Amino acid sequence: MSSDKDLIQYDEDDAVKYIQNYLPQEVKGKYSSDEINYIIDIVYEFYEEKGYMDEDADENVIVDIDEDEIVSYVLKNTKKDKINNFSAEDISFIIQGEIAYCESLGIFE
């Protein structure tokens, strides 16, 4: 899913700014940068559990990511961490923004 070049390009602060701008107007400003980073961290835990971040993974294999599955995973973890202020819809917007940021860098090419 990513190479060393991709990891160098990916900037956490830039990702959060990108996501904040990507969010629909009604969600903009609702979550702090730390909260968005928290969601992104959980999403990457999901990717790691599924083996999507595995360096040995075949780069020619198309990975079909189920957004509903990721949202459920994030909600389960926020509940476990006793952080319940995220809605499924807002998490979905954050995930879409993060994916759009990665696409803007060409990470998925």
N, C-alpha and C positions, 0 to 999 in steps of 0.2 A: 504494500500500500504506500510505502514511502521509502525514500532513499536518504543517504547522508546529506545530499544536496537539499532535499526537501526539509530536513530537520534544521538545517542552518537557516533557511529562508523563513521558517515559521517563527514568528515573534508573538509571544503570549500577549503582550500589551497591545500590539497592533491588532491581534485577533479580537481582543475585547472591544477595542474602539470600532472595528469593523462590524462586530455583532451589534453593538449599541446603535450604530447607524442603520443597520439592516432591519432591526426590529420595527414592527408596525407602530404607528404613532401612539396608540393606546397602551403600549408596553414600554415605550422609550422612557428611561429614567426610573422605571419601577424597581430595577435591580441594580445593585452596586457592581463595580468591577470585580470585587471579591466574590460576590454571589455568582456572577457569570463564569468566572474562573473555576469555582467549585463545581458547577454543572459540567463544564468542559472536562475537568479532571475525572468526573464520574463517567462521562462518555468514553474517554480514553481507557479507563479501567475496563469498560464493556468491550471495547475493541481488542484489548489485550487478552481478556478472558476468551474471546472468540477466535483468537489467533490471527486477527487481521494485522497486527503490528509485528508479526513474526518475521524476522529477517530472512528466514529460510523459505518463506512462502513464495509460491510461484507467482511472479509478477504478471504472467499472461492470463491468470485466472481472474475472471470477472467476479467481484464480490458484490452480492446483493444484500444491502443493508436494510433491515426492516425497521423503519423509524418508530413504529408502534412498540416494537420490542425494546428499542433503546429508551423510549420515553418511560415505559413500564419499569425498566431497570433503574433509571434515574429516580423515579418516584419512590421505588422500594428503598433505595439508598438514602434519599432525603428523609424518608420516614424513619429509617433505622438510626440516622444521625439526629433525629428530632428537629429537623428543619422542614417545616411543613408549609412554608409560604409560597411554594411554587405550584402553579397549575399545570396540568398536562399540556394545555395549549401553549402556554408560555415556554415550557421546556422545549416543545416542538419548534417554536420560533428561534430559540437560542441554538438548537441543533442545526436548523436550516441555515442560520447565519454563519455558524462555524464551518459548515460544509461549503458555503459560498465563499468564505475566506480562503479555504484550502484550494478551491477551484480557481480563485483569482491568482493564486501562486503557481498553478499548474501541477499541484501535488498528485492529482489523480490521473495524470496523463501517462 
